[in-house]
Amino acid sequence: MAKFSRIAIANRGEVAVRIIKACEELGIETVLLHSEADINSRAYRMATKTICIGPAPTAESYLNIQANVNGALAGGAQAIHPGFGFLSENADFAEAVQKAGLTFIGPSPESIRSLGDKVHCKDLAKEAGLPLVPGYQGENQDVTHLISQAEKIGYPVIVKAAAGGGGRGMKLIKSSAEARELIESAQREAQSAFGSPKVFLEKYLDRAKHIEFQVFGDSTGKVVHFFDRECSVQRRHQKIIEEATSPSLTDDLRRRMGEAACAIATLGKYKGAGTVEFLLQDGEFYLLEVNTRLQVEHPVTEEVLGVDLVKMQILTAQGEYVHDPKQIRVPRGHSIECRIYAENPYLGGVPSTGLLGQVQWPEGPGRRYEYGFAEGDTITPYYDPMIAKVIVWDESRPRAIQKMIRVLKDSVVFGVHTNIPYLIEILSHKEFVMGTMTTRFIETYFSEPLKETPLTETDKKVAEGALMQLRGGGSGAAETVAASPWASYWRGV
Amino acid sequence: MEVTVRIDGVDHKAQAQLIKGTLWVHHNGRTFTMETGAGRKSRKKAGGGSSDQIIAPMPGKVTKILLSPGTQVSAGQAVLVMEAMKMEYTLKAEIDGVIGSVNCTVGEQVALGKSLVQIKKA
């Protein structure tokens, strides 16, 4: 297969930046396929070429298959990278890309259909003999029928988008009283986020850990796994903090789960980067779903294994990535990722939108920042509230936690509120520190909006002094000195 | 920008920026805001309706209106559904009463702080 000279990116935000960087390193040009709302973003400024594929609403741009294919063709690309979310797990899109004579950077449409559709995936898992959580995955989507199935499984029951991922279109039903409202709501969210209202039901495990395995199928079809990640810290089924490797697995469990992950991916003829998600409770694991795409939390795997999954995806699509059987991969140290959401933690996490002011990510060893927006860009209400990811690596889990807390404290985001104070609280929580958290960690300990600690007298005086300096005013309650770089330099000498 | 403020002879370093009348400060590992009175009017507190009305807690789209004017409503009951950043948010009544007026339509993009529903107290 010929090498790509230009790749189209059917995505936005930080993942678009991540893909552009991988392409740049490989000497490949990029075409960003963006909506009207995303002109003020880093990816827009970094891409070799940009093509507007539609207005802000996702159905008219990022979820529009034809607009994306046409954009890639018009932009002179030979391949499309779908990132994650949007059309990344849409088999019809992968097929449309192929039909247009382009390469879809990801698994084949057949693999996406058999593994990515959560209902078909469970059939495949049964074939492979993988343990499953009890549930309903039928075609009958009538709400009344779904409610009766939920009753049969027994509450609590979880309702999920069949075509989805990332927590959208996913609800926890605790009793029959709220079943109808939540199922209908999940169907609407599924339609809006993934273009299909199909949902399925599953028994909710009440003290499970979320463990997933990164799998990778090379150009020859050989599948290996790149170890595990733990993502038990979730709110409304949306991951907040992820880490590699999981603090919860014994060597034996890790081996068995890794083998199971490879077995199902091999059965689904998987090519490229994918993730097999499991729930682990009382030493038993159950297949949750397979995500047929790059995962938001892929950097933690990259950090502990020293690999570049995005470049591997591109090379695999070019037909030139083959696993080296002599290379034995062993995870080194510990890596944690925190998702930075534009939301107000003191108001229960309502989205915060607007013009981004100053943004500072403190540099240092073992720190990595993936972000899609910079000062002067606008955070709009149209898309996912995740504006950045902070990733750290250190020798051990306790040191990685310690580093992450420091890094978050030193990070500056002005203009929109972020969940940083909330993340710091979570990272400091006893259960997280011990590594015993389950998927109910957030609802158990952080169901209330974060309490804002009152400002100290010093904080207030600093604010007053800062305001005077910003306005170029004179002295007042606090004595101020000019913000000359030399002033701060000489002081420490 | 970086500022240094001297308090009782001790220098405190901070980052600060004025954005539309709000002062943003990062000091001692923490970001906080202060309204300075300048710029736009301080907006209504987001996050909940003030007793007799339901206020949009964020900018977003109204996806479902569950109760129409004249309907009885009790505190905690869901009144409408909004979508913002691809997530659904159910907005609930804070008091018992009767739905007075509904000031939005399904599909409408509403601004933060907009009064969406008026409730007549029981």
Interface residues (C-beta under 8 A of the other chain):
Chain A: T58 R168 E181 S185 R188 E189 S192 A193 R236 N344 L347 G348 V350 P351 S352 T353 L355 G357 Q358 Q360 P381 Y382 Y383 D384 P385 K409 D410 V412 V413 F414 G415 T418 I420 P421 P449 L455 T458 D459 K461 V462 A463 E464 G465 A466 L467 Q469 L470 R471 A478 E479 T480 V481 A482 A483 A487 S488 R491
Chain B: M1 E2 V3 T4 V5 R6 I7 D11 H12 K13 A14 Q15 A16 Q17 L18 I19 K20 L23 W24 V25 H26 H27 N28 G29 R30 T31 F32 M34 T36 A46 G47 P57 M58 P59 G60 T63 K64 A78 V81 E83 A84 M85 K86 M87 E88 Y89 T90 L112
